Amino acid sequence: MSPAKYKAVLFDLDGTLLDTAPDFTTSINQLLERHQRPTLTENDIRASITHGSAGLVSQAFFCPENDANFETLRAEFLDIYFVHLAQKTCLFPGLANLLEALGQRNIPWGIVTNKPRRFTQAILERLDLQPAPQSVVCPDDVTHNKPHPEPVLLACKQLGVATCDSVFIGDHLRDIESGRNAGTATIAAAFGYIDTDERPQDWAADYLVDDSRQLFDLIFA
């Protein structure tokens, strides 16, 4: 059994650990149908997922966040999403094997996400990942969200591992900056939800992967 290169592994959630795009697509299309708008394909919205519910609603309805109707639409979308959030969501390819290997080596792992706990906890309860994450840090738990280092620092503290012995994997510049500012190694997940104007190769991550299955060889010697 090859040893792990790190004493703890941290993942961003949407677009890094989990492919949540199918359930976001179902939810935004239900909202569009309610308002007699044309629906979107999954490819239409994948890049917007990185901007959360605000980005999805803004794109789908061509509605800026300062529009008088924006918050009403967003609240309606979130209620729909809560119903559908774990119907088609799944681990990216190869990550079930990666989590299993971490468990076999007693390497703790955690999640650092900007997704509110209400949704994060519901997804994790329904997916029942094994082994379960030993730290889940959401915006509800910190004063500053990513790219601030606070969420990553808290996760490492909860796992009992120094940041210099940990790695943080994410599909957005804010993930890489948060990990780097906290002192972890970083891996850019270019297979995730990358905005059209983003270039993961410019994020100055320690490593970049185009396929989630490549993570195994970066985590284990």
C-alpha positions in Angstrom: 0.0 0.0 0.0 1.6 3.3 -1.1 1.8 6.0 1.6 0.0 9.3 1.3 2.1 12.4 0.6 -0.1 14.5 3.0 -1.4 14.0 6.5 -4.8 15.6 5.6 -6.7 16.2 2.3 -9.2 19.0 1.9 -11.7 19.4 -1.0 -13.9 22.2 -2.2 -17.4 20.7 -2.7 -19.1 21.8 -5.9 -17.1 21.1 -9.0 -14.2 19.4 -7.1 -15.5 16.6 -4.9 -19.0 16.4 -6.2 -20.6 16.9 -9.6 -23.6 18.8 -8.6 -24.4 20.3 -12.0 -27.2 17.9 -12.9 -29.3 18.8 -9.9 -28.6 22.5 -10.3 -29.8 22.1 -13.9 -33.0 20.4 -12.8 -33.7 23.1 -10.3 -33.0 26.2 -12.4 -35.1 24.7 -15.2 -38.0 24.2 -12.9 -37.8 27.8 -11.9 -37.5 28.9 -15.6 -40.6 26.9 -16.5 -42.6 28.4 -13.6 -41.8 31.8 -15.1 -42.5 30.8 -18.7 -38.8 31.1 -19.7 -36.8 28.8 -22.0 -34.9 26.1 -20.2 -31.1 25.6 -20.3 -28.8 22.7 -20.9 -26.3 21.5 -18.3 -23.5 22.8 -20.3 -25.1 26.2 -20.3 -24.9 26.5 -16.6 -21.8 24.5 -15.5 -19.5 27.5 -15.5 -22.0 29.6 -13.5 -22.2 27.1 -10.6 -18.9 28.5 -9.3 -20.8 31.7 -8.6 -23.4 30.0 -6.5 -27.1 30.6 -6.5 -26.7 34.3 -7.3 -24.7 33.5 -10.5 -27.1 30.9 -11.7 -30.2 33.1 -11.2 -28.5 36.1 -12.7 -27.5 34.2 -15.8 -30.7 32.3 -16.3 -33.0 35.3 -16.0 -30.6 38.0 -17.3 -31.2 39.6 -14.0 -28.6 41.6 -12.2 -28.2 41.1 -8.4 -29.4 44.7 -7.8 -32.7 44.1 -9.6 -35.8 44.4 -7.4 -36.9 40.9 -8.2 -33.6 39.2 -7.8 -33.8 38.1 -4.2 -37.3 36.7 -4.6 -36.2 34.7 -7.6 -33.1 33.4 -5.7 -35.1 32.4 -2.7 -37.5 30.5 -4.9 -34.6 28.8 -6.7 -33.0 27.7 -3.4 -36.3 26.2 -2.2 -36.5 24.1 -5.4 -32.8 23.1 -5.2 -33.2 21.9 -1.6 -35.7 19.3 -2.9 -33.5 18.1 -5.7 -30.0 18.6 -4.3 -29.0 14.9 -4.1 -31.0 13.2 -6.9 -28.2 13.1 -9.5 -25.3 14.6 -7.6 -22.3 12.2 -7.3 -18.6 12.0 -6.7 -16.4 12.8 -9.7 -14.8 9.7 -11.3 -12.1 8.1 -9.2 -12.9 10.0 -6.0 -14.7 7.1 -4.3 -11.5 5.1 -4.7 -9.5 8.0 -3.4 -11.6 8.4 -0.2 -11.4 4.7 0.4 -7.7 4.8 0.1 -7.5 7.7 2.6 -9.6 5.7 5.0 -7.4 2.6 4.7 -4.4 4.7 5.6 -6.2 6.6 8.4 -5.6 9.9 6.6 -8.4 12.4 7.6 -10.2 14.4 5.0 -12.5 17.4 5.0 -14.6 19.8 3.0 -14.1 23.6 2.8 -17.0 25.2 0.8 -18.7 28.5 0.3 -22.0 26.5 0.1 -24.3 27.2 3.1 -24.5 24.5 5.7 -28.2 23.9 5.1 -27.5 22.6 1.7 -24.1 21.0 2.4 -25.3 19.0 5.3 -28.4 17.8 3.4 -26.3 16.6 0.5 -23.8 14.8 2.7 -26.5 13.1 4.7 -28.2 11.8 1.5 -25.0 10.7 -0.2 -23.5 9.0 3.0 -19.9 9.2 1.8 -17.6 6.6 3.2 -15.4 7.3 5.0 -17.2 10.4 6.1 -15.4 13.8 6.2 -14.0 14.6 9.6 -14.3 18.3 9.0 -16.9 20.3 7.0 -16.4 24.0 7.0 -19.2 26.2 5.6 -19.7 30.0 5.5 -21.8 29.6 8.6 -18.7 28.5 10.6 -16.4 31.4 9.8 -16.2 35.2 9.7 -14.4 35.3 6.3 -15.1 33.0 3.3 -12.6 31.8 0.8 -10.2 33.2 -0.6 -9.5 34.2 3.1 -7.4 31.5 4.8 -9.8 31.2 7.8 -11.9 28.3 6.4 -8.8 26.2 5.6 -7.2 27.0 8.9 -10.3 26.0 10.8 -10.5 22.7 8.8 -6.9 21.8 9.5 -7.5 22.7 13.2 -10.5 20.4 13.3 -8.5 17.6 11.7 -5.6 18.1 14.0 -3.1 18.5 11.2 -0.7 21.3 10.4 -1.5 23.3 7.3 2.0 22.5 6.0 1.2 18.8 6.0 -2.2 19.3 4.2 -3.4 19.8 0.7 -6.4 21.7 -0.5 -8.0 20.9 -3.9 -10.4 23.3 -5.6 -11.8 24.4 -9.0 -11.6 28.2 -8.4 -8.9 30.7 -7.9 -10.4 31.5 -4.5 -9.7 27.9 -3.4 -6.1 28.1 -4.4 -5.6 31.5 -2.8 -7.3 30.3 0.4 -5.1 27.2 0.6 -1.9 29.1 -0.3 -2.7 31.8 2.3 -3.2 29.2 4.9 0.0 27.4 4.1 -1.3 24.2 2.5 -0.2 22.6 -0.7 -2.8 23.3 -3.5 -4.2 21.4 -6.5 -6.3 23.1 -9.1 -9.1 21.0 -10.3 -9.4 22.0 -14.0 -12.1 19.4 -14.5 -14.5 21.4 -12.4 -16.8 24.4 -13.0 -14.4 26.8 -14.6 -15.7 30.2 -15.7 -15.0 31.0 -19.4 -12.6 33.8 -18.5 -10.7 31.7 -16.0 -7.3 30.1 -16.7 -6.5 27.5 -14.0 -2.9 27.3 -15.2 -2.5 30.9 -14.1 -3.6 30.3 -10.5 -0.2 29.4 -9.3 -1.4 26.1 -7.7 1.3 23.5 -6.9 -0.4 21.1 -9.2 -3.1 21.2 -11.9 -5.2 18.2 -13.0 -7.6 18.0 -16.0 -9.2 14.7 -14.8 -10.3 13.8 -11.3 -8.8 10.4 -11.6 -5.3 12.0 -11.7 -5.7 13.1 -8.1 -4.9 9.6 -6.8 -1.3 9.7 -8.0 -0.8 13.2 -6.6 -2.1 12.2 -3.2 -0.2 8.9 -2.9 3.5 8.3 -3.5 
